[in-house]
Amino acid sequence: MPHLTLHKGQRLKSEISIQNLFSKGKSFVAYPLRVCYLPSGDEQTKIMVSVPKRLFKRAVKRNLLKRRMREAYRLRQDDFSQALNNQAHHIAFSYIAPELMPYHSIAHAMEKALKKLDNAHPLHQQNQP
């Protein structure tokens, strides 16, 4: 069984990288998540999660949703790596639903995001008939 961790080196923290991700990256919605991604020159994929303060005023709820999103990604990070052909990317997951969703809804949204990334990746489109 693979060792599934989400360590500090896998977190997207650079302000310049985040600005490039949102200005040059591609995005789609896998409700209740908005996913923005961009290929990077890093050695590994880096992610960030965000929950807007205007939707959830209380930090407790925002932190709960961020933990749920990170856990859903952590369990499927090998699948994301395969969907992106083991190329490093920067990925941002933004929560867009106005209500607090349970973990299984967020995990299902991660599955949808994974499928959309798998279909959107250029190398996969060349292999399809």
NULOLUM-291367 format. One line per 5 residues: number of its first residue (from 0); their letters; for each residue z, x, y of C-alpha. Coordinates in steps of 0.05 Angstrom, whole numbers. Last residue first. Layout:
NUM	A	Z/X/Y | ... .
This chain:
128	PQNQQ	-626/-195/145 | -559/-165/166 | -552/-89/167 | -574/-81/240 | -524/-133/264 .
123	HLPHA	-467/-97/229 | -481/-33/267 | -480/-71/333 | -409/-99/326 | -409/-173/345 .
118	NDLKK	-402/-201/275 | -341/-158/257 | -311/-169/325 | -319/-244/317 | -288/-241/247 .
113	LAKEM	-229/-200/272 | -218/-247/330 | -217/-306/283 | -165/-271/239 | -125/-253/301 .
108	AHAIS	-127/-327/321 | -99/-345/252 | -42/-296/264 | -28/-328/332 | -26/-397/300 .
103	HYPML	19/-372/244 | 67/-342/295 | 82/-408/329 | 50/-426/397 | 88/-431/463 .
98	EPAIY	46/-474/510 | -3/-458/566 | -50/-421/519 | -83/-359/548 | -49/-300/513 .
93	SFAIH	-86/-235/528 | -104/-185/473 | -134/-121/500 | -173/-73/456 | -193/-1/469 .
88	HAQNN	-239/25/414 | -242/83/366 | -296/80/313 | -276/66/241 | -335/19/232 .
83	LAQSF	-307/-31/283 | -295/-84/229 | -264/-30/185 | -214/-10/239 | -198/-83/252 .
78	DDQRL	-185/-93/178 | -138/-33/178 | -102/-62/238 | -89/-128/203 | -13/-127/195 .
73	RYAER	-3/-91/261 | -48/-142/298 | -5/-202/277 | 58/-162/293 | 33/-142/362 .
68	MRRKL	14/-214/378 | 82/-241/355 | 119/-188/395 | 79/-205/457 | 94/-279/448 .
63	LNRKV	169/-266/443 | 166/-220/503 | 133/-273/546 | 184/-326/522 | 244/-282/540 .
58	ARKFL	212/-261/606 | 217/-332/631 | 162/-355/678 | 111/-367/623 | 42/-388/647 .
53	RKPVS	44/-354/715 | 76/-293/684 | 14/-279/643 | 23/-255/571 | -7/-187/556 .
48	VMIKT	-21/-144/495 | -50/-74/495 | -88/-38/441 | -111/33/425 | -160/51/370 .
43	QEDGS	-157/123/348 | -187/192/365 | -203/171/436 | -274/169/463 | -272/94/473 .
38	PLYCV	-312/33/453 | -293/-28/494 | -257/-92/476 | -230/-155/510 | -198/-209/468 .
33	RLPYA	-173/-275/497 | -122/-306/452 | -99/-379/440 | -156/-389/420 | -204/-335/397 .
28	VFSKG	-238/-324/463 | -289/-270/477 | -294/-205/516 | -339/-146/529 | -315/-84/565 .
23	KSFLN	-339/-53/630 | -291/-81/682 | -232/-101/638 | -234/-40/594 | -249/8/651 .
18	QISIE	-188/-18/689 | -145/-10/627 | -170/61/615 | -155/79/688 | -85/50/683 .
13	SKLRQ	-70/89/620 | -22/52/575 | -61/29/513 | -13/32/455 | -35/65/391 .
8	GKHLT	0/131/407 | 67/95/413 | 67/72/341 | 42/9/309 | 59/17/236 .
3	LHPM	27/-5/171 | 35/48/117 | -19/29/68 | 0/0/0 .
